Amino acid sequence: MRVRLFGHHIPLSIAILAMLEVATVFCALIAARFLRYHFIPHAIDDDAGSIWARGLLFAGATFACTLAFGLYSARQRARTVGILIRVVASVGAGVAITAVGLYLTPHLWIGRSVLAIAGFLVIAIMLIFRFGFSRLADDTPFKRRVLVYGTGRRAVPIARLRRSADLRGFTLVGFVRPPGEELAVPPERVTHLDGKLLDLCERDEVDEIIVAMDERRDALPIRELLDCRLAGIDVTELVSFLERETGRVRIDVLNPSWLIFGEGFKRGSFRLQSTRVFDLLAASVLFFLTCPLMVVTALAIMLEDGGPLFYQQERVGFGGQIFKLLKFRSMRVNAEAAGQALWAQKNDSRVTRVGAVIRKLRIDELPQILNVLKGEMGFVGPRPERPQFVEQLAEKIPYYVERLSVKPGITGWAQLCYPYGASEQDALEKLQYDLYYIKNHNLLFDIAILVQTAEVVLMGKGAR
């Protein structure tokens, strides 16, 4: 089962886990004060407002750090040691941010020992929550019981879902074969319909019916589906179901009418203006924070081979406009001497020693802050591709040009969900995540993506 927050579909189990942990962090700070002062009433001030402010700061900082380290991601695959490291790191970062915030507001200062005790309490409780989370996520009460009406080609994507993140929100009851439709799903998963569809749903306690017929014209059981809908059973179109459960728009089952009549794909003036303000503020802050790092990087590139510091490359931006993307040079000079655009490969021989490091840490992308300030890019959006690749991919991949309906970004939803793309198949997979972002994007979703990008950078995911 999933809930929709800020336009984005989130597993209910993760939403509950996040709320429990935020409440735990808040209460841990209060408990730490009592433990530190041994329950001596006169040693604790009576300012209720300040303790609320301290607790909210600690809870907010720790939540942001936990999100940044990927602990609220449905695609988190870290094992016990990895989870332990992420919990300790996120709580430690939350304590540090809280300490800085309280230091800057002396009337709220609570003491280093109290923060330390609170940090240990939070780590212990979060680890208990985490080790019980897998059972919580797999419990039937948190899953919708789903029946698929269709057994043909369009139903195959549901039968082939394998990743635990994609299966976390539902339990598949089975497939119902419409009259005359081919059988493309495993026969053992087909549920025989004897009588009315509503009777079958009530017998198997179905919560939702997914319409996945190959041919609906004059074959859709409108009366039966309406009876199910009026009985409280949700009826969902296949593309919307896959979008909700997988975090991407499946191109193999997509039709233009879904894009035209479906929710999302909004571009109001408030959205555009608020995004531009966010981009300018974020770019200015990031430039100030990373300026020393960029100076060191520039010196390292210059010392290695004496070549140019920056690499400018034509990319396709919003509405198909061409702009010059700016990066720190990470490959040798004349890496594409033949003039032909090449995909970057794993262990690419054209990458310099300094380039290998800055690509791994994504430092080579920092000069794109200037592209953001100029308005050619946003902080969050589909990654911009080269004109040659866009031309090739637009001919072979349906709906590819739709990714040009928003500004390209330094980071994006596809970068969080899919590893580095270096082929046409990778481009197709990433396009499905880009379409999900274009459909559901809003300012809060952008902020969540930007925060979660920290894990990609810190853990070196997907870099080449």
RODO-2510 file (C-alpha; in nm, 4 decimals, decimal comma):
residues 464
     n   res          X          Y          Z
     1     m     0,0000     0,0000     0,0000
     2     r     0,1266     0,3468    -0,0872
     3     v     0,0364     0,7004     0,0104
     4     r     0,0731     1,0076    -0,2073
     5     l     0,2735     1,2906    -0,0555
     6     f     0,3639     1,6046    -0,2513
     7     g     0,2750     1,4262    -0,5767
     8     h     0,5060     1,1318    -0,5058
     9     h     0,3978     0,7771    -0,4190
    10     i     0,5540     0,6470    -0,0950
    11     p     0,5101     0,2986     0,0598
    12     l     0,2841     0,3228     0,3650
    13     s     0,5296     0,1191     0,5732
    14     i     0,8094     0,3706     0,5039
    15     a     0,5793     0,6641     0,5829
    16     i     0,4900     0,5031     0,9182
    17     l     0,8572     0,4286     0,9889
    18     a     0,9509     0,7911     0,9184
    19     m     0,6792     0,9253     1,1497
    20     l     0,7832     0,6875     1,4287
    21     e     1,1475     0,7858     1,3963
    22     v     1,0766     1,1595     1,3884
    23     a     0,8693     1,1222     1,7067
    24     t     1,1484     0,9143     1,8610
    25     v     1,4119     1,1770     1,7866
    26     f     1,1950     1,4508     1,9373
    27     c     1,1231     1,2509     2,2540
    28     a     1,4871     1,1382     2,2845
    29     l     1,6031     1,4950     2,3382
    30     i     1,3528     1,5432     2,6211
    31     a     1,4477     1,2080     2,7755
    32     a     1,8168     1,2975     2,7507
    33     r     1,7613     1,6135     2,9562
    34     f     1,6007     1,4150     3,2357
    35     l     1,8734     1,1500     3,2267
    36     r     2,1483     1,4128     3,2285
    37     y     2,0084     1,5974     3,5300
    38     h     1,9017     1,2792     3,7156
    39     f     1,5360     1,3857     3,7297
    40     i     1,6198     1,6879     3,9512
    41     p     1,3322     1,9283     3,8777
    42     h     1,5132     2,2511     3,9665
    43     a     1,8004     2,1638     3,7304
    44     i     1,5710     2,1787     3,4285
    45     d     1,4215     2,5072     3,3145
    46     d     1,0473     2,5425     3,2740
    47     d     1,0599     2,7014     2,9286
    48     a     0,8286     2,4682     2,7354
    49     g     0,8654     2,6730     2,4194
    50     s     1,2421     2,6317     2,4057
    51     i     1,2333     2,2545     2,4509
    52     w     0,9802     2,2323     2,1675
    53     a     1,2061     2,4441     1,9483
    54     r     1,5094     2,2301     2,0370
    55     g     1,3201     1,9082     1,9748
    56     l     1,1874     2,0238     1,6386
    57     l     1,5344     2,1333     1,5280
    58     f     1,6860     1,7993     1,6317
    59     a     1,4038     1,5989     1,4711
    60     g     1,4136     1,8005     1,1475
    61     a     1,7925     1,7830     1,1127
    62     t     1,8038     1,4089     1,1833
    63     f     1,5153     1,3387     0,9444
    64     a     1,6898     1,5299     0,6638
    65     c     2,0161     1,3428     0,7253
    66     t     1,8377     1,0066     0,7426
    67     l     1,6692     1,0871     0,4108
    68     a     2,0024     1,1966     0,2640
    69     f     2,1675     0,8653     0,3552
    70     g     1,8928     0,6720     0,1750
    71     l     1,7326     0,5157     0,4824
    72     y     1,3838     0,6115     0,3640
    73     s     1,4373     0,4824     0,0123
    74     a     1,2273     0,1860    -0,0984
    75     r     1,5271     0,0809    -0,3090
    76     q     1,7694     0,0631    -0,0174
    77     r     1,9577    -0,2685    -0,0429
    78     a     2,2236    -0,2231     0,2243
    79     r     2,2761    -0,5161     0,4602
    80     t     2,3158    -0,5045     0,8393
    81     v     2,6587    -0,3379     0,8415
    82     g     2,5533    -0,0877     0,5754
    83     i     2,2375     0,0017     0,7681
    84     l     2,4405     0,0410     1,0898
    85     i     2,6869     0,2759     0,9183
    86     r     2,4079     0,4830     0,7651
    87     v     2,2171     0,5125     1,0937
    88     v     2,5260     0,6200     1,2887
    89     a     2,6286     0,8651     1,0163
    90     s     2,2819     1,0186     0,9796
    91     v     2,2278     1,0606     1,3553
    92     g     2,5805     1,1959     1,3971
    93     a     2,5205     1,4497     1,1221
    94     g     2,1839     1,5392     1,2769
    95     v     2,3489     1,5985     1,6155
    96     a     2,6173     1,8153     1,4526
    97     i     2,3631     2,0282     1,2642
    98     t     2,1542     2,0654     1,5799
    99     a     2,4622     2,1694     1,7790
   100     v     2,5447     2,4391     1,5239
   101     g     2,1842     2,5614     1,5235
   102     l     2,1693     2,5779     1,9037
   103     y     2,5118     2,7450     1,9218
   104     l     2,3859     3,0199     1,6911
   105     t     2,0855     3,0714     1,9216
   106     p     2,2463     3,0762     2,2706
   107     h     1,9141     3,1044     2,4569
   108     l     1,8267     2,7568     2,3226
   109     w     2,1599     2,5889     2,4082
   110     i     2,1020     2,2583     2,5818
   111     g     2,4506     2,1241     2,6492
   112     r     2,6846     1,8858     2,4670
   113     s     2,6248     1,6026     2,7093
   114     v     2,2481     1,6167     2,6535
   115     l     2,2974     1,6056     2,2761
   116     a     2,5377     1,3128     2,3102
   117     i     2,2939     1,1144     2,5267
   118     a     2,0103     1,1930     2,2839
   119     g     2,2253     1,0772     1,9912
   120     f     2,2991     0,7397     2,1538
   121     l     1,9324     0,6930     2,2412
   122     v     1,8243     0,7669     1,8852
   123     i     2,0833     0,5319     1,7343
   124     a     1,9738     0,2465     1,9608
   125     i     1,6021     0,2943     1,8937
   126     m     1,6469     0,3487     1,5184
   127     l     1,8445     0,0252     1,4895
   128     i     1,5630    -0,1601     1,6653
   129     f     1,3144    -0,0033     1,4238
   130     r     1,5334    -0,0869     1,1253
   131     f     1,5812    -0,4517     1,2136
   132     g     1,2056    -0,4884     1,2509
   133     f     1,1295    -0,2885     0,9385
   134     s     1,1561    -0,5772     0,6909
   135     r     0,8826    -0,7637     0,8756
   136     l     0,6733    -0,4485     0,8972
   137     a     0,7115    -0,3841     0,5244
   138     d     0,6135    -0,7395     0,4316
   139     d     0,3111    -0,7624     0,6606
   140     t    -0,0160    -0,8169     0,4744
   141     p    -0,2008    -0,5226     0,6444
   142     f     0,0350    -0,2854     0,4632
   143     k    -0,0326    -0,4384     0,1211
   144     r    -0,3265    -0,4049    -0,1141
   145     r    -0,4697    -0,7253    -0,2578
   146     v    -0,4665    -0,6754    -0,6343
   147     l    -0,6506    -0,8613    -0,9104
   148     v    -0,5430    -0,8056    -1,2723
   149     y    -0,8140    -0,8127    -1,5402
   150     g    -0,6156    -0,9222    -1,8449
   151     t    -0,3733    -1,1997    -1,9397
   152     g    -0,2243    -1,0731    -2,2656
   153     r     0,0774    -0,8632    -2,3600
   154     r    -0,0191    -0,5650    -2,1448
   155     a    -0,0469    -0,7809    -1,8322
   156     v     0,3057    -0,9211    -1,8697
   157     p     0,4871    -0,6266    -1,6976
   158     i     0,2992    -0,6989    -1,3734
   159     a     0,3846    -1,0695    -1,3899
   160     r     0,7529    -0,9803    -1,4401
   161     l     0,7870    -0,7462    -1,1424
   162     r     1,0667    -0,8901    -0,9301
   163     r     1,2288    -0,6168    -0,7231
   164     s     1,1218    -0,6068    -0,3596
   165     a     1,0761    -0,2287    -0,3855
   166     d     0,8208    -0,2760    -0,6660
   167     l     0,6327    -0,5516    -0,4803
   168     r     0,6267    -0,3806    -0,1414
   169     g     0,2877    -0,2162    -0,1826
   170     f     0,0673    -0,5024    -0,3024
   171     t    -0,0074    -0,8731    -0,3054
   172     l    -0,1039    -1,0216    -0,6424
   173     v    -0,4200    -1,2322    -0,6088
   174     g    -0,4084    -1,3440    -0,9724
   175     f    -0,5045    -1,2691    -1,3326
   176     v    -0,8531    -1,2939    -1,4827
   177     r    -0,8615    -1,3941    -1,8501
   178     p    -1,1098    -1,1892    -2,0563
   179     p    -1,3013    -1,3782    -2,3287
   180     g    -1,0885    -1,4305    -2,6402
   181     e    -0,7666    -1,2825    -2,5000
   182     e    -0,4348    -1,4616    -2,5400
   183     l    -0,2538    -1,6128    -2,2430
   184     a     0,0883    -1,4454    -2,2026
   185     v     0,1192    -1,4730    -1,8233
   186     p     0,2022    -1,7915    -1,6284
   187     p    -0,1068    -2,0194    -1,6409
   188     e    -0,0758    -2,1103    -1,2720
   189     r    -0,1368    -1,7463    -1,1792
   190     v    -0,4663    -1,7241    -1,3684
   191     t    -0,7786    -1,7147    -1,1509
   192     h    -1,0828    -1,8735    -1,3096
   193     l    -1,3896    -1,6528    -1,3118
   194     d    -1,7042    -1,8501    -1,2366
   195     g    -1,9880    -1,6039    -1,2118
   196     k    -1,9634    -1,2315    -1,1418
   197     l    -1,6415    -1,0386    -1,1033
   198     l    -1,7697    -0,8787    -0,7808
   199     d    -1,8297    -1,2215    -0,6251
   200     l    -1,4709    -1,3214    -0,7031
   201     c    -1,3372    -0,9969    -0,5515
   202     e    -1,5405    -1,0424    -0,2327
   203     r    -1,4357    -1,4060    -0,2001
   204     d    -1,0627    -1,3260    -0,2384
   205     e    -1,0845    -0,9961    -0,0442
   206     v    -0,9605    -0,7928    -0,3400
   207     d    -0,8858    -0,4248    -0,2722
   208     e    -0,8070    -0,3155    -0,6275
   209     i    -0,8652    -0,4292    -0,9865
   210     i    -0,6021    -0,3446    -1,2488
   211     v    -0,7408    -0,3180    -1,6025
   212     a    -0,4708    -0,4612    -1,8326
   213     m    -0,6642    -0,5794    -2,1380
   214     d    -0,4942    -0,5828    -2,4773
   215     e    -0,8126    -0,4732    -2,6537
   216     r    -1,0767    -0,2751    -2,4646
   217     r    -1,3004    -0,1722    -2,7503
   218     d    -1,6391    -0,3405    -2,7086
   219     a    -1,4788    -0,5888    -2,4649
   220     l    -1,4459    -0,3915    -2,1413
   221     p    -1,6894    -0,5289    -1,8787
   222     i    -1,8151    -0,1833    -1,7834
   223     r    -2,1155    -0,3000    -1,5802
   224     e    -1,9122    -0,5451    -1,3720
   225     l    -1,6300    -0,3008    -1,3109
   226     l    -1,8816    -0,0350    -1,2097
   227     d    -2,0415    -0,2763    -0,9608
   228     c    -1,6984    -0,3418    -0,8100
   229     r    -1,6242     0,0312    -0,7949
   230     l    -1,9511     0,1050    -0,6182
   231     a    -1,8767    -0,1754    -0,3725
   232     g    -1,5606     0,0094    -0,2633
   233     i    -1,3081    -0,1764    -0,4781
   234     d    -1,0675     0,0546    -0,6612
   235     v    -1,0387     0,0147    -1,0385
   236     t    -0,7068     0,1372    -1,1786
   237     e    -0,5618     0,1687    -1,5281
   238     l    -0,2453    -0,0364    -1,5870
   239     v    -0,0075     0,2553    -1,6546
   240     s    -0,1184     0,4388    -1,3388
   241     f    -0,0714     0,1243    -1,1303
   242     l     0,2820     0,0630    -1,2606
   243     e     0,3671     0,4304    -1,2136
   244     r     0,2533     0,4178    -0,8510
   245     e     0,4297     0,0931    -0,7624
   246     t     0,7568     0,1279    -0,9566
   247     g     0,8210     0,5039    -0,9556
   248     r     0,8408     0,5185    -1,3351
   249     v     0,6146     0,5474    -1,6396
   250     r     0,6323     0,2244    -1,8386
   251     i     0,6718     0,3129    -2,2056
   252     d     0,5894    -0,0379    -2,3297
   253     v     0,2268    -0,0026    -2,2130
   254     l     0,1902     0,3760    -2,2449
   255     n    -0,0641     0,5390    -2,4726
   256     p    -0,0986     0,9090    -2,5623
   257     s    -0,4444     0,9422    -2,4061
   258     w    -0,2997     0,8636    -2,0620
   259     l    -0,0545     1,1510    -2,1028
   260     i    -0,3251     1,3871    -2,2235
   261     f    -0,6038     1,3122    -1,9760
   262     g    -0,4071     1,1924    -1,6723
   263     e    -0,3151     1,3981    -1,3691
   264     g     0,0158     1,5788    -1,3481
   265     f     0,2310     1,7399    -1,6195
   266     k     0,1495     2,0826    -1,4724
   267     r     0,3497     2,3974    -1,5479
   268     g     0,1815     2,6904    -1,3746
   269     s     0,3473     3,0286    -1,3340
   270     f     0,3842     2,9766    -0,9568
   271     r     0,5630     2,6475    -1,0158
   272     l     0,8044     2,8069    -1,2637
   273     q     0,8769     3,1101    -1,0442
   274     s     0,9191     2,9136    -0,7209
   275     t     1,1529     2,6688    -0,8964
   276     r     1,3638     2,9541    -1,0328
   277     v     1,3941     3,1121    -0,6865
   278     f     1,4877     2,7727    -0,5403
   279     d     1,7506     2,7197    -0,8122
   280     l     1,9072     3,0617    -0,7540
   281     l     1,9211     3,0189    -0,3756
   282     a     2,0534     2,6620    -0,3901
   283     a     2,3123     2,7492    -0,6561
   284     s     2,4379     3,0485    -0,4586
   285     v     2,4696     2,8501    -0,1349
   286     l     2,6395     2,5554    -0,3072
   287     f     2,8826     2,7840    -0,4905
   288     f     2,9813     2,9490    -0,1612
   289     l     3,0274     2,6132     0,0156
   290     t     3,2207     2,4400    -0,2628
   291     c     3,4347     2,7288    -0,3848
   292     p     3,7465     2,6061    -0,1944
   293     l     3,6946     2,2537    -0,3298
   294     m     3,6649     2,3838    -0,6859
   295     v     3,9905     2,5807    -0,6470
   296     v     4,1722     2,2656    -0,5286
   297     t     4,0243     2,0665    -0,8183
   298     a     4,1343     2,3265    -1,0707
   299     l     4,4911     2,3160    -0,9338
   300     a     4,4977     1,9342    -0,9478
   301     i     4,3839     1,9299    -1,3120
   302     m     4,6390     2,1938    -1,4078
   303     l     4,9236     2,0116    -1,2318
   304     e     4,8462     1,6727    -1,3879
   305     d     4,8740     1,7585    -1,7564
   306     g     4,8625     2,1366    -1,7893
   307     g     4,5519     2,1166    -2,0104
   308     p     4,2378     2,3296    -1,9913
   309     l     4,0507     2,3273    -1,6607
   310     f     3,7016     2,3154    -1,8022
   311     y     3,5278     2,1133    -2,0685
   312     q     3,2403     2,2672    -2,2576
   313     q     3,0003     2,0441    -2,4428
   314     e     2,6834     2,1110    -2,6375
   315     r     2,3719     1,9730    -2,4681
   316     v     2,0011     1,9922    -2,5442
   317     g     1,7993     2,1896    -2,2895
   318     f     1,4444     2,3048    -2,2329
   319     g     1,2365     2,3050    -2,5508
   320     g     1,5235     2,1626    -2,7565
   321     q     1,7467     2,4685    -2,7139
   322     i     2,1217     2,4034    -2,7370
   323     f     2,3485     2,5315    -2,4604
   324     k     2,7082     2,4813    -2,3474
   325     l     2,7309     2,2523    -2,0458
   326     l     3,0293     2,3316    -1,8233
   327     k     3,2270     2,0619    -1,6390
   328     f     3,5707     2,0181    -1,4909
   329     r     3,7768     1,8312    -1,7499
   330     s     3,8047     1,4681    -1,6392
   331     m     3,9320     1,3125    -1,9646
   332     r     4,2508     1,3613    -2,1564
   333     v     4,2694     1,6399    -2,4143
   334     n     4,1154     1,5443    -2,7512
   335     a     3,9316     1,2454    -2,5996
   336     e     3,6976     1,2606    -2,8998
   337     a     3,9510     1,3588    -3,1628
   338     a     3,7497     1,1879    -3,4350
   339     g     3,4618     1,4241    -3,3613
   340     q     3,2183     1,1417    -3,2950
   341     a     3,0088     1,1487    -2,9751
   342     l     3,0817     0,8429    -2,7589
   343     w     2,9049     0,7045    -2,4511
   344     a     3,1189     0,7084    -2,1355
   345     q     3,2138     0,3523    -2,0387
   346     k     3,3067     0,1833    -1,7132
   347     n     3,6841     0,2132    -1,6529
   348     d     3,7041     0,4443    -1,9558
   349     s     4,0677     0,4681    -2,0731
   350     r     4,0182     0,8349    -2,1666
   351     v     3,9722     0,9381    -1,8012
   352     t     4,2721     1,0978    -1,6270
   353     r     4,3836     1,0113    -1,2727
   354     v     4,2385     1,3332    -1,1310
   355     g     3,9341     1,2793    -1,3514
   356     a     3,8696     0,9355    -1,2011
   357     v     3,8511     1,0896    -0,8543
   358     i     3,6349     1,3892    -0,9384
   359     r     3,3968     1,1760    -1,1461
   360     k     3,3590     0,9284    -0,8604
   361     l     3,2740     1,2106    -0,6191
   362     r     3,0726     1,4054    -0,8810
   363     i     3,3013     1,7067    -0,8328
   364     d     3,3297     1,7421    -1,2115
   365     e     2,9631     1,8490    -1,2177
   366     l     3,0100     2,1494    -0,9852
   367     p     3,0772     2,4083    -1,2611
   368     q     2,7198     2,3442    -1,3788
   369     i     2,6199     2,5763    -1,0958
   370     l     2,6942     2,8506    -1,3498
   371     n     2,4535     2,6886    -1,5961
   372     v     2,1883     2,6980    -1,3234
   373     l     2,2556     3,0643    -1,2447
   374     k     2,2258     3,1487    -1,6162
   375     g     1,8882     2,9725    -1,6297
   376     e     1,9990     2,7055    -1,8792
   377     m     1,9528     2,4295    -1,6228
   378     g     1,7732     2,3656    -1,2962
   379     f     1,9088     2,1890    -0,9915
   380     v     1,6687     1,8979    -1,0402
   381     g     1,5517     1,7559    -1,3711
   382     p     1,6411     1,5060    -1,6448
   383     r     2,0108     1,5028    -1,7265
   384     p     2,0800     1,6901    -2,0529
   385     e     2,2039     1,4806    -2,3440
   386     r     2,4181     1,5696    -2,6432
   387     p     2,2380     1,6705    -2,9665
   388     q     2,3686     1,3649    -3,1538
   389     f     2,2325     1,1284    -2,8902
   390     v     1,8989     1,3110    -2,8665
   391     e     1,8508     1,2835    -3,2429
   392     q     1,9318     0,9109    -3,2413
   393     l     1,7243     0,8285    -2,9355
   394     a     1,4214     1,0322    -3,0453
   395     e     1,3999     0,8181    -3,3604
   396     k     1,4148     0,4888    -3,1686
   397     i     1,2454     0,5552    -2,8329
   398     p     0,8808     0,6707    -2,8146
   399     y     0,8113     0,9867    -2,6108
   400     y     1,1826     1,0668    -2,5794
   401     v     1,1367     1,4325    -2,6768
   402     e     0,8871     1,4748    -2,3881
   403     r     1,1826     1,4936    -2,1486
   404     l     1,2645     1,8314    -2,3059
   405     s     0,9439     1,9824    -2,1620
   406     v     1,1273     2,0773    -1,8394
   407     k     1,4707     2,2210    -1,7734
   408     p     1,7511     1,9659    -1,7451
   409     g     1,9085     1,9304    -1,4014
   410     i     2,2349     1,8595    -1,2235
   411     t     2,0597     1,5726    -1,0478
   412     g     1,7253     1,4030    -1,0949
   413     w     1,4866     1,1212    -1,0105
   414     a     1,6467     0,8924    -1,2714
   415     q     1,9903     0,9472    -1,1143
   416     l     1,8557     0,8251    -0,7784
   417     c     1,6749     0,5217    -0,9176
   418     y     1,8957     0,3982    -1,2010
   419     p     2,2741     0,3611    -1,2416
   420     y     2,4828     0,5501    -1,4944
   421     g     2,3399     0,5182    -1,8485
   422     a     2,5761     0,4316    -2,1318
   423     s     2,3571     0,2726    -2,3994
   424     e     2,0253     0,3092    -2,5791
   425     q     1,8658     0,0561    -2,3435
   426     d     1,9865     0,2570    -2,0433
   427     a     1,8445     0,5711    -2,2041
   428     l     1,5053     0,4000    -2,2385
   429     e     1,5061     0,2885    -1,8748
   430     k     1,6047     0,6344    -1,7502
   431     l     1,3403     0,7984    -1,9701
   432     q     1,0720     0,6086    -1,7763
   433     y     1,1942     0,7664    -1,4509
   434     d     1,2243     1,1065    -1,6201
   435     l     0,8611     1,0876    -1,7334
   436     y     0,7570     1,0029    -1,3765
   437     y     0,9422     1,3127    -1,2558
   438     i     0,7941     1,5364    -1,5274
   439     k     0,4441     1,4151    -1,4379
   440     n     0,4770     1,4519    -1,0596
   441     h     0,7392     1,7203    -1,0042
   442     n     0,6876     2,0004    -0,7545
   443     l     0,9114     2,2044    -0,5281
   444     l     0,8990     1,9653    -0,2309
   445     f     0,9695     1,6654    -0,4561
   446     d     1,2703     1,8588    -0,5933
   447     i     1,3992     1,9242    -0,2415
   448     a     1,3576     1,5548    -0,1501
   449     i     1,5539     1,4517    -0,4617
   450     l     1,8268     1,7045    -0,3860
   451     v     1,8623     1,5773    -0,0277
   452     q     1,8718     1,2122    -0,1387
   453     t     2,1426     1,2953    -0,3934
   454     a     2,3797     1,3139    -0,0965
   455     e     2,3786     0,9332    -0,0766
   456     v     2,4666     0,9053    -0,4466
   457     v     2,7649     1,1377    -0,3946
   458     l     2,8830     1,0011    -0,0586
   459     m     2,8493     0,6350    -0,1599
   460     g     2,9812     0,6904    -0,5125
   461     k     2,6789     0,5275    -0,6751
   462     g     2,6614     0,5110    -1,0526
   463     a     2,9742     0,7194    -1,1233
   464     r     3,1966     0,6435    -1,4223
***
